[in-house]
Amino acid sequence: VPQGPSNEPTPQAGPEARVEIAVGDAYFKGDEDAPVTIIEYSDFQCPFCARFYTQTLGLIDDEYIKTGKARLAFKHFPLSFHPFAQKAAEASECAGVQGKFWEMHDMIFEKQDAIAVDDLKKYASEIGLDTSKFNSCLDGGDMASKISAHNAEAAKYGASGTPTFFINGMKVVGAQPFAA
């Protein structure tokens, strides 16, 4: 007996294609030669990105990054409807110039409800940055082009929301639990 059309999605033929994404100018944690590379496209104002930071990143760090099995590269994908995301991304990069990218990254996610420019400048002081250099970098938009380049790259590889991960080139979307 023939069946009518189904509302079930049609299974895709084969797995999604791998894409080659270079770590490039992104800050990363872990061994440069680790067998697994995780590229994270993230938005500092995104609640799902914060959930990944608070619930999953520490486990990945302990199990994979610190053991040399993986490295994690952080790339920026500030979404246009998050008014503080662009400057927060720039702030992390301005902190990176002084060797404190990850400290600012962590501070922003931990204090996600207060990430206006004045807050970011206060955090720069709290993590021990030269605030004059930091403020000049942030106010001058010195890192805006780097953020734009990451944004364009995310779009090129099909990222439409945050966080989007590429694990050895395979796309994984959303704040996944550690098991995934």
C-alpha positions as CSV (number, residue, x, y, z in Angstrom):
1,V,0.0,0.0,0.0
2,P,1.6,3.3,-1.0
3,Q,2.2,5.8,1.7
4,G,1.3,9.5,1.4
5,P,3.8,12.3,2.0
6,S,5.3,12.3,5.4
7,N,5.9,15.3,7.7
8,E,9.2,13.7,8.8
9,P,12.3,15.5,7.7
10,T,14.2,13.8,4.8
11,P,17.4,12.3,6.1
12,Q,20.5,14.0,4.6
13,A,22.7,11.9,2.4
14,G,25.8,11.3,4.4
15,P,27.4,13.6,7.0
16,E,27.8,17.3,6.6
17,A,31.0,18.1,4.9
18,R,34.1,19.0,6.9
19,V,35.4,22.5,6.4
20,E,39.0,23.5,6.9
21,I,39.2,26.5,9.2
22,A,42.5,27.9,10.3
23,V,43.0,29.0,13.9
24,G,44.7,32.1,12.3
25,D,44.8,35.1,14.6
26,A,42.4,33.6,17.2
27,Y,43.5,33.1,20.8
28,F,43.5,29.4,21.7
29,K,44.0,27.2,24.8
30,G,45.9,24.0,24.5
31,D,48.7,22.3,22.6
32,E,49.1,23.8,19.1
33,D,49.7,20.2,17.8
34,A,46.7,18.6,19.6
35,P,44.9,16.1,17.4
36,V,41.5,17.8,17.8
37,T,40.9,21.5,17.1
38,I,37.7,23.1,18.3
39,I,36.9,26.5,16.8
40,E,34.3,28.4,18.8
41,Y,32.4,31.3,17.2
42,S,30.9,33.1,20.1
43,D,29.1,36.3,21.3
44,F,29.9,37.7,24.8
45,Q,26.3,38.8,25.3
46,C,24.7,35.5,24.2
47,P,23.1,33.6,27.1
48,F,23.8,30.3,25.4
49,C,27.5,31.2,25.0
50,A,27.6,32.0,28.7
51,R,26.0,28.6,29.4
52,F,28.7,26.9,27.5
53,Y,31.3,28.8,29.4
54,T,29.8,28.0,32.8
55,Q,28.6,24.4,32.3
56,T,30.8,22.8,29.6
57,L,34.1,24.7,29.0
58,G,35.7,23.7,32.3
59,L,35.0,20.0,31.6
60,I,36.4,20.2,28.1
61,D,39.4,22.1,29.5
62,D,40.1,19.4,32.2
63,E,39.4,16.3,30.0
64,Y,40.8,17.4,26.6
65,I,42.7,20.7,26.6
66,K,44.9,20.2,29.6
67,T,45.6,16.5,28.6
68,G,46.8,17.6,25.1
69,K,44.0,15.9,23.2
70,A,42.4,19.2,22.0
71,R,42.9,22.9,21.6
72,L,40.1,25.4,21.7
73,A,40.3,28.6,19.5
74,F,37.9,31.5,20.3
75,K,36.6,33.5,17.4
76,H,34.2,36.4,17.5
77,F,30.7,36.4,16.2
78,P,28.9,39.3,17.9
79,L,25.3,39.3,16.8
80,S,23.8,42.6,15.7
81,F,20.9,42.5,18.2
82,H,23.3,42.3,21.2
83,P,24.2,46.0,21.7
84,F,27.3,45.3,23.9
85,A,28.7,42.3,22.1
86,Q,30.9,44.1,19.6
87,K,32.7,46.3,22.2
88,A,33.0,43.2,24.6
89,A,34.7,41.4,21.7
90,E,37.0,44.3,21.1
91,A,37.7,44.5,24.9
92,S,38.9,40.9,24.9
93,E,41.2,41.5,22.0
94,C,42.5,44.8,23.6
95,A,43.2,42.7,26.7
96,G,44.9,40.1,24.5
97,V,47.4,42.7,23.3
98,Q,48.6,42.8,26.9
99,G,48.6,39.0,27.3
100,K,45.3,38.7,29.1
101,F,42.8,37.6,26.5
102,W,41.5,34.7,28.6
103,E,41.3,36.7,31.8
104,M,39.1,39.2,30.1
105,H,37.1,36.5,28.3
106,D,36.3,34.9,31.6
107,M,35.5,38.2,33.3
108,I,33.0,39.1,30.6
109,F,31.2,35.8,30.7
110,E,31.2,35.8,34.5
111,K,29.7,39.4,34.6
112,Q,27.6,39.1,31.4
113,D,24.8,41.3,32.8
114,A,27.2,44.3,33.1
115,I,29.3,44.6,29.9
116,A,28.9,48.2,28.8
117,V,32.1,50.1,27.9
118,D,32.4,51.6,31.4
119,D,32.1,48.1,32.9
120,L,34.7,46.7,30.5
121,K,37.2,49.5,31.4
122,K,36.6,48.6,35.1
123,Y,37.3,44.9,34.4
124,A,40.5,45.9,32.6
125,S,41.8,47.5,35.8
126,E,40.6,44.5,37.9
127,I,42.6,42.0,35.8
128,G,45.7,44.2,36.0
129,L,45.9,45.8,32.6
130,D,47.6,49.1,31.7
131,T,44.3,50.9,31.6
132,S,45.6,53.8,29.6
133,K,46.6,51.4,26.8
134,F,43.5,49.4,27.1
135,N,41.1,52.4,27.0
136,S,43.0,53.8,24.0
137,C,42.6,50.5,22.2
138,L,38.9,50.1,23.0
139,D,37.9,53.7,22.4
140,G,39.9,53.8,19.2
141,G,38.2,50.7,17.8
142,D,41.7,49.2,17.2
143,M,40.3,45.7,17.1
144,A,37.1,46.3,15.2
145,S,38.5,45.0,11.9
146,K,39.7,41.7,13.5
147,I,36.2,41.2,14.9
148,S,34.7,42.0,11.5
149,A,37.0,39.4,9.9
150,H,35.9,36.7,12.4
151,N,32.3,37.6,11.8
152,A,32.6,37.3,8.0
153,E,34.4,34.0,8.4
154,A,31.7,32.6,10.7
155,A,29.1,33.6,8.1
156,K,31.2,32.1,5.3
157,Y,31.2,28.7,7.1
158,G,27.4,28.8,7.7
159,A,27.3,29.9,11.3
160,S,24.0,31.7,11.9
161,G,23.8,31.6,15.7
162,T,26.0,31.4,18.7
163,P,27.8,29.5,19.9
164,T,28.7,27.6,16.8
165,F,31.6,25.2,17.0
166,F,33.7,23.4,14.4
167,I,35.3,20.3,15.8
168,N,38.0,19.2,13.4
169,G,35.9,20.9,10.7
170,M,32.5,19.4,11.7
171,K,29.9,22.0,12.6
172,V,28.2,21.7,16.0
173,V,25.6,24.3,16.9
174,G,24.5,25.5,20.3
175,A,25.5,25.2,23.9
176,Q,26.0,21.5,23.9
177,P,26.3,19.5,27.1
178,F,29.7,18.0,27.8
179,A,28.5,14.5,26.7
180,A,27.9,15.8,23.2
